[in-house]
């Protein structure tokens, strides 16, 4: 009898059905999805039976087996060890079930490895354990408990877990352990991130955890490919650019152990950017099709594109979902506020900043032009408040500098586009404001995920106007499902059509300007003069941009350094003098003197 094919869309990809009767049985603050929870009697081995108990089991009629071929009933006596072993196996199975239930770990697939409890259980290097403890990592989170054993089992894996739940360490740790257990000088692992900023962040995690370990890793941006590294963190565009420049790299990619896609749903998405990552990933996977190469997908959200690709290309895939799929961070207090108009949103933000807030805060806007307008407006309203702006026009170096300022709370307000809407680890952020409506539920979840990280509480405010009413229902539903109040009429509005969804995702909504456009243009010119903005150029006729909503460009050209006012005046005077001198000589020198010979 043929077995029925497992319909992934009805399990992992449609989420876990919420049982209303059990809502109060687990913590509602979301910490149970980021911090390990153990049964009360965890850690205690199965109790050994006393001699008298074993004899009772062995002599029990319930355990006797009658052989009908014999004239006399014969009893097959189980050995003491077998009885004890069966009891221990049952106790272990029950314990694993309890641990998964308590931590909301849902798995699908054959022969799923049991979750581990403590890092020493993995037989890690003492140096590695010391590095973990140095950064206050003492116990695994739910996603780490289940994903790490599966990767050590060398399985293709698809994992979904909330933002700030420790997904990065969940794929870094198995890679490091395997390289320590079986040292290899060749390229072993490639980690793909949708943006350069995210790739750099993962690279920093390797720097932290690989202290004093004999592992070579690299963050590849451009130039010569670091072929002597065992682990390379990069973006799809930069990897493709490197391979097309040096075809010899294809041979090395055939022997990869792992290719890991972080924020994988974004890599498969072609709505929010001109860069079609699905086509690019298809090209990369053809290069990385070795028999020993395993693939791992990690994200806080999953789209059906990821599901279909995995069903078609992965073999014996193991799937993990921590909590409900595609839900917002319940550690973040979420508000949905009607502001009426663009000027209403400006007034609302002024009110939030004037009443006082716990910095830093991130304000998300639709595109870089609106980000600039809001930046100039707030700088004008709050001249003493440290406000910064990140958009696709800001240099890579400047982005890193600003993000570091946010982390150390030197920047109080960061205005940005979708550029840092996902994956960026900014644990200090306490407030997220959606000035413009997110382009999708997934975008909303990732934006809100910039606060409330690593078990900390956060706050999120989403403003909407009359223009947004036809798009608002999905966002209102997500906030309502997370347990927060929304205007009741937003849940009764019509669902947006496919056409409206596409319009929202492509940022084609026409919004009225606000603030001073001329003031922002003036600031842009000033920034250019200080080399803070770089000019985008085309490389080989194509823009090799990471998916930063116009973002990081592989090929860039700096503008010429501007000349200061003093030097400019000096140069002008020199030019005038040079123009005047020949004229003076011409007037003062008689024509007859030209014929005089010395």
C-alpha positions as CSV (number, residue, x, y, z in Angstrom):
1,X,0.0,0.0,0.0
2,X,1.4,3.3,-1.0
3,X,2.1,5.8,1.8
4,X,0.4,9.1,1.6
5,X,2.8,12.0,0.9
6,X,3.4,14.3,3.7
7,X,1.7,17.7,3.1
8,X,4.2,20.2,4.5
9,X,1.9,23.1,3.9
10,X,-0.6,21.7,6.4
11,X,2.0,21.2,9.2
12,X,5.1,23.4,9.4
13,X,4.1,25.9,6.9
14,X,0.6,26.6,8.1
15,X,1.9,26.9,11.7
16,X,0.8,25.2,14.8
17,X,-2.9,25.4,15.6
18,X,-3.5,27.4,18.7
19,X,-5.5,25.5,21.3
20,X,-7.5,28.2,23.1
21,X,-8.1,26.0,26.1
22,X,-4.4,25.7,26.8
23,X,-3.4,29.3,26.3
24,X,-2.8,29.8,30.0
25,X,-0.8,26.7,30.6
26,X,2.5,28.2,29.3
27,X,4.1,31.5,29.8
28,X,2.5,34.2,27.7
29,X,5.6,36.4,27.6
30,X,7.4,34.5,24.9
31,X,10.4,33.7,27.0
32,X,9.7,30.0,26.7
33,X,10.6,30.2,23.0
34,X,14.0,31.7,23.8
35,X,15.0,30.1,27.1
36,X,15.2,26.4,27.8
37,X,12.5,24.9,30.1
38,X,13.1,21.5,31.7
39,X,10.7,19.1,33.5
40,X,10.8,19.3,37.3
41,X,12.6,16.0,37.7
42,X,14.9,16.5,34.7
43,X,18.5,15.3,35.0
44,X,17.6,12.3,37.1
45,X,18.3,8.9,35.5
46,X,15.7,6.2,35.4
47,X,15.4,4.6,38.8
48,X,17.1,1.2,39.1
49,X,14.8,-1.5,40.1
50,X,15.3,-3.3,43.4
51,X,15.9,-7.0,43.3
52,X,12.5,-7.8,44.7
53,X,10.8,-5.6,42.0
54,X,12.7,-7.5,39.2
55,X,11.6,-10.8,40.6
56,X,8.0,-9.7,40.7
57,X,8.2,-8.7,37.0
58,X,9.9,-11.9,36.0
59,X,7.4,-14.1,37.9
60,X,4.4,-12.1,36.7
61,X,1.9,-14.0,34.5
62,X,1.5,-10.9,32.4
63,X,5.1,-11.3,31.2
64,X,4.8,-15.0,30.5
65,X,4.6,-16.1,26.9
66,X,2.8,-19.4,26.1
67,X,4.2,-21.6,23.3
68,X,1.3,-23.5,21.8
69,X,3.5,-26.0,20.1
70,X,4.5,-27.4,23.5
71,X,2.3,-29.7,25.7
72,X,3.4,-27.9,28.8
73,X,3.3,-24.1,29.0
74,X,6.8,-22.6,28.9
75,X,7.7,-19.2,30.2
76,X,10.3,-17.1,28.4
77,X,12.0,-15.2,31.3
78,X,13.3,-11.7,30.3
79,X,16.7,-11.0,31.7
80,X,17.2,-8.3,34.4
81,X,19.2,-6.1,32.0
82,X,16.5,-6.3,29.3
83,X,13.8,-5.2,31.7
84,X,15.9,-2.4,33.0
85,X,16.8,-1.3,29.5
86,X,13.2,-1.2,28.3
87,X,12.2,0.8,31.3
88,X,15.0,3.3,30.7
89,X,14.1,3.6,27.0
90,X,10.5,4.3,27.9
91,X,11.5,6.9,30.5
92,X,13.8,8.6,28.0
93,X,11.1,8.7,25.3
94,X,8.7,10.2,27.8
95,X,11.3,12.8,28.9
96,X,12.0,13.8,25.3
97,X,8.3,14.3,24.7
98,X,7.9,16.4,27.8
99,X,11.0,18.6,26.8
100,X,9.6,19.2,23.3
101,X,6.2,20.0,24.7
102,X,7.5,22.4,27.3
103,X,9.7,24.2,24.8
104,X,7.2,24.1,21.9
105,X,9.6,22.2,19.7
106,X,7.7,20.7,16.8
107,X,9.5,18.4,14.4
108,X,8.7,16.4,11.2
109,X,10.8,13.8,9.4
110,X,12.2,10.4,9.9
111,X,14.5,9.5,12.8
112,X,14.7,12.9,14.4
113,X,17.5,13.2,16.8
114,X,16.6,13.9,20.5
115,X,17.2,17.4,21.8
116,X,20.2,17.9,24.1
117,X,20.0,19.5,27.5
118,X,23.5,21.0,28.3
119,X,26.4,22.0,26.1
120,X,28.8,19.6,27.8
121,X,26.5,16.8,26.6
122,X,27.9,17.5,23.0
123,X,31.5,16.7,24.1
124,X,32.7,20.1,22.9
125,X,36.3,21.3,23.2
126,X,37.1,22.8,26.6
127,X,38.3,26.0,24.8
128,X,35.0,26.2,22.9
129,X,33.0,25.8,26.1
130,X,35.1,28.5,27.7
131,X,34.3,30.8,24.8
132,X,30.6,30.2,25.2
133,X,30.7,30.9,28.9
134,X,32.7,34.0,28.4
135,X,29.8,35.5,26.4
136,X,27.3,34.4,29.1
137,X,25.9,31.4,27.1
138,X,25.3,28.8,29.7
139,X,22.4,26.8,28.4
140,X,20.9,26.2,24.9
141,X,17.7,27.8,23.7
142,X,14.9,25.6,22.2
143,X,16.1,26.0,18.6
144,X,19.7,25.1,19.6
145,X,18.5,22.1,21.6
146,X,16.9,20.5,18.5
147,X,18.7,22.0,15.5
148,X,22.3,21.2,16.7
149,X,21.8,17.4,17.1
150,X,20.2,17.3,13.7
151,X,23.1,19.1,12.0
152,X,25.5,16.9,13.8
153,X,23.5,14.0,12.4
154,X,24.4,15.5,9.0
155,X,20.8,16.0,7.9
156,X,19.3,18.6,5.5
157,X,17.4,20.9,7.8
158,X,14.7,23.5,7.7
159,X,14.3,25.5,10.9
160,X,12.0,28.3,11.9
161,X,12.3,30.1,15.3
162,X,11.3,33.5,16.6
163,X,13.6,36.5,16.3
164,X,16.3,36.7,19.0
165,X,16.1,33.0,19.8
166,X,19.7,32.0,19.1
167,X,19.4,30.8,15.5
168,X,22.9,32.0,14.6
169,X,24.7,29.8,17.2
170,X,22.4,26.9,16.2
171,X,24.2,26.6,12.9
172,X,27.6,28.0,14.0
173,X,28.2,25.4,16.8
174,X,27.8,22.3,14.6
175,X,30.1,23.7,12.0
176,X,32.8,24.5,14.6
177,X,32.5,21.1,16.3
178,X,32.7,19.2,13.0
179,X,35.9,21.1,12.0
180,X,37.4,20.5,15.4
181,X,36.5,16.8,15.4
182,X,37.7,16.3,11.8
183,X,40.2,19.1,10.9
184,X,40.2,19.9,7.2
185,X,42.3,22.5,5.5
186,X,40.0,22.8,2.5
187,X,36.9,25.0,2.2
188,X,34.2,23.2,4.3
189,X,31.2,25.6,4.8
190,X,29.7,28.6,3.0
191,X,27.1,30.7,4.9
192,X,24.9,32.9,2.8
193,X,23.2,36.1,4.1
194,X,20.8,38.3,2.2
195,X,22.8,41.5,3.0
196,X,26.4,42.5,3.7
197,X,25.4,43.9,7.1
198,X,24.0,40.5,8.2
199,X,27.1,38.7,6.8
200,X,29.4,40.9,8.8
201,X,27.3,40.3,11.9
202,X,27.6,36.5,11.5
203,X,31.4,36.9,10.9
204,X,31.6,38.7,14.3
205,X,29.9,35.7,15.9
206,X,32.7,33.5,14.5
207,X,35.3,35.9,15.9
208,X,33.7,35.5,19.3
209,X,33.3,31.8,19.5
210,X,36.5,30.7,17.6
211,X,38.9,32.4,20.0
212,X,42.0,30.3,20.4
213,X,40.6,27.6,18.1
214,X,42.5,26.4,15.0
215,X,39.7,27.4,12.5
216,X,40.1,29.7,9.5
217,X,37.1,31.8,8.6
218,X,36.5,34.8,6.4
219,X,34.0,37.5,5.6
220,X,34.1,37.9,1.8
221,X,33.1,41.2,0.3
222,X,35.1,41.6,-2.9
223,X,38.6,41.1,-4.3
224,X,40.5,37.9,-4.0
225,X,38.5,34.9,-2.8
226,X,39.9,33.6,0.5
227,X,40.2,30.0,-0.7
228,X,42.4,29.0,2.2
229,X,39.5,29.5,4.7
230,X,37.5,26.7,6.1
231,X,34.3,28.8,6.5
232,X,33.3,31.8,4.3
233,X,30.4,34.1,5.2
234,X,29.1,36.2,2.2
235,X,26.1,37.1,0.1
236,X,24.8,35.4,-3.0
237,X,25.8,38.2,-5.3
238,X,29.4,38.4,-4.0
239,X,29.8,34.6,-4.2
240,X,28.5,34.5,-7.8
241,X,30.8,37.4,-8.7
242,X,33.8,35.6,-7.3
243,X,33.1,32.3,-9.1
244,X,32.4,33.9,-12.4
245,X,35.8,35.7,-12.0
246,X,37.6,32.4,-11.1
247,X,36.0,29.2,-12.4
248,X,38.5,27.1,-10.5
249,X,36.4,27.8,-7.4
250,X,33.6,25.6,-8.7
251,X,35.8,22.5,-8.1
252,X,36.3,23.5,-4.4
253,X,32.5,24.1,-4.0
254,X,31.8,20.5,-5.1
255,X,33.4,19.2,-1.9
256,X,31.6,21.4,0.6
257,X,30.3,19.9,3.8
258,X,27.6,22.5,4.4
259,X,25.9,25.4,2.6
260,X,23.8,27.3,5.1
261,X,21.1,29.9,4.1
262,X,20.3,32.3,6.9
263,X,17.1,34.4,6.6
264,X,16.3,31.9,3.9
265,X,12.8,33.1,3.2
266,X,14.3,36.5,2.2
267,X,16.8,34.8,-0.1
268,X,13.9,33.2,-2.0
269,X,11.9,36.4,-2.2
270,X,11.9,38.4,-5.3
271,X,9.2,40.9,-4.5
272,X,11.0,43.4,-2.4
273,X,14.0,43.9,-4.6
274,X,15.1,43.9,-8.2
275,X,17.6,41.1,-7.3
276,X,16.0,37.7,-8.1
277,X,17.6,35.6,-5.4
278,X,15.8,32.4,-6.4
279,X,17.6,32.4,-9.8
280,X,20.9,33.2,-8.1
281,X,20.5,30.4,-5.5
282,X,19.7,28.0,-8.3
283,X,23.1,28.9,-9.9
284,X,24.9,28.5,-6.5
285,X,23.2,25.1,-5.7
286,X,24.4,23.7,-9.1
287,X,27.9,24.5,-8.1
288,X,27.4,23.0,-4.6
289,X,25.8,19.7,-5.7
290,X,28.4,17.4,-4.2
291,X,27.3,14.0,-2.7
292,X,28.5,15.1,0.8
293,X,27.1,18.6,0.7
294,X,24.3,19.2,3.1
295,X,21.9,22.2,3.1
296,X,20.5,24.1,6.1
297,X,17.8,26.8,6.0
298,X,17.2,29.1,9.0
299,X,14.7,31.9,9.4
300,X,12.1,33.5,11.7
301,X,9.5,33.2,9.0
302,X,8.9,30.8,6.1
303,X,7.2,31.4,2.8
304,X,5.7,28.8,0.5
305,X,8.6,29.3,-2.0
306,X,11.0,27.8,0.6
307,X,8.6,24.9,1.2
308,X,8.3,24.0,-2.5
309,X,12.0,24.3,-3.1
310,X,12.8,22.0,-0.1
311,X,10.2,19.4,-1.2
312,X,11.8,19.3,-4.7
313,X,15.5,19.4,-3.8
314,X,16.2,18.1,-0.3
315,X,16.5,14.5,0.6
316,X,15.3,13.2,4.0
317,X,14.8,16.7,5.3
318,X,14.3,17.3,9.0
319,X,12.0,20.2,9.9
320,X,11.8,22.2,13.1
321,X,9.4,24.9,14.2
322,X,9.7,26.6,17.5
323,X,6.3,27.9,18.6
324,X,3.8,29.1,16.0
325,X,4.9,29.9,12.5
326,X,5.0,33.5,11.3
327,X,3.9,35.1,14.6
328,X,5.2,38.4,16.0
329,X,7.4,38.6,19.1
330,X,5.1,38.4,22.1
331,X,7.9,39.9,24.3
332,X,7.2,43.2,22.4
333,X,4.2,45.3,23.5
334,X,2.5,46.2,20.1
335,X,0.3,49.1,19.2
336,X,-1.6,49.9,16.0
337,X,-2.5,53.6,15.9
338,X,-4.5,55.5,13.3
339,X,-2.7,58.8,12.5
340,X,-5.0,60.0,9.7
341,X,-2.4,61.6,7.5
342,X,1.4,62.0,7.0
343,X,1.4,65.2,9.1
344,X,-0.5,63.2,11.7
345,X,2.3,60.7,11.8
346,X,4.9,63.4,12.3
347,X,2.9,64.9,15.2
348,X,2.5,61.4,16.8
349,X,6.3,60.8,16.6
350,X,7.0,64.2,18.1
351,X,4.7,63.4,20.9
352,X,6.5,60.1,21.6
353,X,9.9,61.7,21.6
354,X,8.8,64.7,23.7
355,X,7.1,62.6,26.4
356,X,10.3,60.6,26.8
357,X,11.3,57.1,25.7
358,X,13.9,54.6,26.6
359,X,16.5,54.9,23.8
360,X,17.6,53.7,21.3
361,X,14.6,53.6,18.9
362,X,14.4,52.5,15.3
363,X,12.0,54.2,12.9
364,X,11.2,52.4,9.7
365,X,10.0,54.2,6.5
366,X,9.0,53.1,3.0
367,X,12.1,54.3,1.0
368,X,15.3,56.3,1.2
369,X,13.7,59.6,0.1
370,X,11.1,59.5,2.8
371,X,13.8,58.5,5.3
372,X,15.7,61.6,4.3
373,X,12.7,63.8,4.7
374,X,12.0,62.4,8.2
375,X,15.6,62.7,9.1
376,X,15.7,66.4,8.2
377,X,12.4,67.1,9.9
378,X,13.3,65.4,13.2
379,X,16.8,67.0,13.2
380,X,15.1,70.3,12.9
381,X,12.6,69.6,15.7
382,X,15.1,68.0,18.1
383,X,18.5,69.5,17.3
384,X,20.1,68.1,20.5
385,X,18.8,64.6,20.1
386,X,21.4,62.1,18.5
387,X,19.6,61.1,15.3
388,X,21.2,59.0,12.5
389,X,20.0,57.7,9.1
390,X,20.8,54.5,7.3
391,X,19.7,53.9,3.7
392,X,21.2,52.4,0.6
393,X,23.1,55.7,-0.1
394,X,25.1,55.4,3.1
395,X,28.5,53.7,2.7
396,X,29.2,50.3,4.2
397,X,31.7,51.8,6.6
398,X,29.3,54.4,7.7
399,X,26.5,51.8,8.2
400,X,28.8,49.8,10.5
401,X,29.7,52.9,12.5
402,X,26.1,53.9,13.0
403,X,25.0,50.4,14.0
404,X,27.8,50.4,16.6
405,X,26.6,53.7,17.9
406,X,23.1,52.2,18.3
407,X,24.5,49.2,20.2
408,X,26.4,51.4,22.7
409,X,23.4,53.8,23.0
410,X,25.2,56.8,21.5
411,X,22.6,57.1,18.8
412,X,19.1,57.6,20.3
413,X,17.0,57.5,17.2
414,X,17.8,55.6,14.0
415,X,15.8,56.2,10.9
416,X,16.1,53.5,8.3
417,X,14.5,51.7,5.4
418,X,14.0,47.9,5.1
419,X,17.8,47.7,4.8
420,X,18.1,46.6,8.5
421,X,14.6,45.2,8.8
422,X,15.7,41.7,9.5
423,X,18.4,39.7,11.3
424,X,20.4,42.6,12.6
425,X,21.3,42.0,16.3
426,X,20.7,45.2,18.2
427,X,19.9,44.0,21.7
428,X,19.9,47.6,23.1
429,X,16.9,48.7,21.0
430,X,13.8,49.3,23.2
431,X,11.4,50.9,20.7
432,X,10.5,50.2,17.1
433,X,8.2,52.6,15.2
434,X,6.7,51.7,11.8
435,X,6.3,55.2,10.3
436,X,5.2,53.6,7.1
437,X,3.3,50.4,6.9
438,X,5.5,47.2,6.5
439,X,5.2,45.6,3.0
440,X,4.0,42.3,4.4
441,X,3.3,40.2,7.5
442,X,6.8,38.8,7.2
443,X,8.3,42.3,7.0
444,X,6.3,43.3,10.1
445,X,7.5,40.3,12.1
446,X,11.1,41.0,11.3
447,X,10.9,44.8,12.0
448,X,9.3,44.1,15.4
449,X,12.0,41.5,16.0
450,X,14.6,44.3,16.2
451,X,13.5,44.8,19.8
452,X,12.6,42.4,22.5
453,X,15.7,40.3,21.8
454,X,17.3,37.7,24.1
455,X,14.5,37.7,26.5
456,X,14.3,41.5,27.0
457,X,11.0,43.4,26.8
458,X,10.4,45.9,23.9
459,X,7.7,48.1,22.4
460,X,6.5,48.6,18.9
461,X,4.2,51.2,17.4
462,X,2.7,51.0,13.9
463,X,1.0,54.1,12.4
464,X,-1.5,53.9,9.5
465,X,-3.4,56.5,7.5
466,X,-6.4,56.7,5.3
467,X,-4.3,55.5,2.4
468,X,-3.3,52.3,4.4
469,X,-6.9,51.1,5.2
470,X,-7.0,48.8,2.2
471,X,-3.8,47.1,3.3
472,X,-4.0,47.1,7.1
473,X,-6.0,43.9,7.9
474,X,-3.2,41.3,7.8
475,X,-1.0,43.5,10.1
476,X,-3.9,44.0,12.5
477,X,-4.6,40.3,12.6
478,X,-0.9,39.5,13.5
479,X,-0.9,42.0,16.3
480,X,-4.3,40.7,17.5
481,X,-3.1,37.1,17.5
482,X,-0.1,38.1,19.5
483,X,-2.6,39.2,22.3
484,X,-2.7,43.0,21.8
485,X,-5.6,45.3,21.2
486,X,-6.2,46.8,17.8
487,X,-9.0,49.0,16.5
488,X,-11.9,46.6,16.1
489,X,-12.8,47.9,12.6
490,X,-9.4,46.9,11.2
491,X,-10.2,43.2,11.7
492,X,-13.5,43.7,9.8
493,X,-12.0,45.3,6.8
494,X,-11.7,43.4,3.5
495,X,-8.5,41.4,2.9
496,X,-6.2,43.0,0.4
497,X,-6.4,41.5,-3.1
498,X,-3.3,40.0,-4.8
499,X,-3.0,43.2,-6.8
500,X,-3.0,45.3,-3.6
501,X,-0.5,43.0,-1.9
502,X,1.8,43.3,-4.9
503,X,1.4,47.0,-4.9
504,X,2.4,47.2,-1.2
505,X,5.3,44.8,-1.6
506,X,6.8,46.7,-4.5
507,X,6.6,50.0,-2.5
508,X,4.4,51.6,-5.3
509,X,2.1,53.3,-2.8
510,X,2.0,57.1,-3.5
511,X,2.3,58.9,-0.2
512,X,2.3,62.7,0.2
513,X,5.6,64.3,1.1
514,X,6.1,65.7,4.5
515,X,8.7,68.0,6.1
516,X,11.1,69.9,3.8
517,X,12.2,68.2,0.7
518,X,14.5,71.1,-0.1
519,X,16.1,70.8,3.3
520,X,16.8,67.1,2.7
521,X,18.4,67.8,-0.7
522,X,20.6,70.4,1.0
523,X,21.7,67.8,3.6
524,X,22.4,65.3,0.8
525,X,24.7,67.7,-0.9
526,X,26.5,68.4,2.4
527,X,26.9,64.7,2.9
528,X,28.3,64.2,-0.6
529,X,30.9,66.9,0.1
530,X,32.0,65.0,3.1
531,X,32.2,61.6,1.3
532,X,29.4,60.1,3.3
533,X,27.4,59.2,0.2
534,X,28.8,57.0,-2.6
535,X,27.8,56.9,-6.2
536,X,26.3,53.7,-7.6
537,X,27.9,52.5,-10.8
538,X,27.1,49.6,-13.0
539,X,29.4,46.6,-13.1
540,X,29.5,44.7,-16.4
541,X,26.1,46.3,-17.3
542,X,24.4,45.0,-14.1
543,X,23.9,46.3,-10.7
544,X,25.4,43.7,-8.3
545,X,23.3,44.8,-5.3
546,X,22.7,42.7,-2.2
547,X,19.0,42.7,-1.3
548,X,19.1,45.9,0.8
549,X,16.2,47.6,-1.0
550,X,18.7,49.1,-3.3
551,X,21.6,48.4,-0.9
552,X,25.2,47.3,-0.9
553,X,26.8,47.6,-4.3
554,X,29.7,45.4,-5.2
555,X,31.1,48.0,-7.6
556,X,31.4,51.5,-6.2
557,X,33.3,54.7,-7.1
558,X,34.1,57.4,-4.6
559,X,33.5,61.0,-5.6
560,X,36.5,63.3,-5.7
561,X,37.4,64.8,-2.4
562,X,35.9,68.3,-2.1
563,X,38.3,71.2,-1.8
564,X,38.0,73.5,1.2
565,X,36.9,77.1,0.9
566,X,40.4,78.5,1.6
567,X,42.1,76.2,-0.9
568,X,39.4,76.9,-3.4
569,X,40.0,80.7,-3.1
570,X,43.8,80.2,-3.3
571,X,43.3,78.1,-6.4
572,X,41.0,80.7,-8.0
573,X,43.6,83.5,-7.3
574,X,46.4,81.3,-8.8
575,X,44.2,80.8,-11.9
576,X,43.5,84.5,-12.2
577,X,47.2,85.4,-11.7
578,X,48.2,82.8,-14.4
579,X,45.7,84.4,-16.8
580,X,46.8,87.9,-16.0
581,X,50.6,87.4,-16.1
582,X,50.9,86.5,-19.8
583,X,48.8,89.6,-20.7
584,X,51.1,91.8,-18.6
585,X,54.2,90.4,-20.3
586,X,52.7,90.8,-23.6
587,X,51.9,94.5,-23.0
588,X,55.3,95.4,-21.4
589,X,57.6,93.7,-23.9
590,X,58.2,95.8,-27.0
591,X,57.9,94.0,-30.4
592,X,61.4,95.2,-31.4
593,X,63.0,93.4,-28.5
594,X,62.0,90.1,-30.0
595,X,64.6,90.6,-32.8
596,X,67.4,91.5,-30.4
597,X,70.0,88.8,-30.2
598,X,72.1,88.3,-27.1
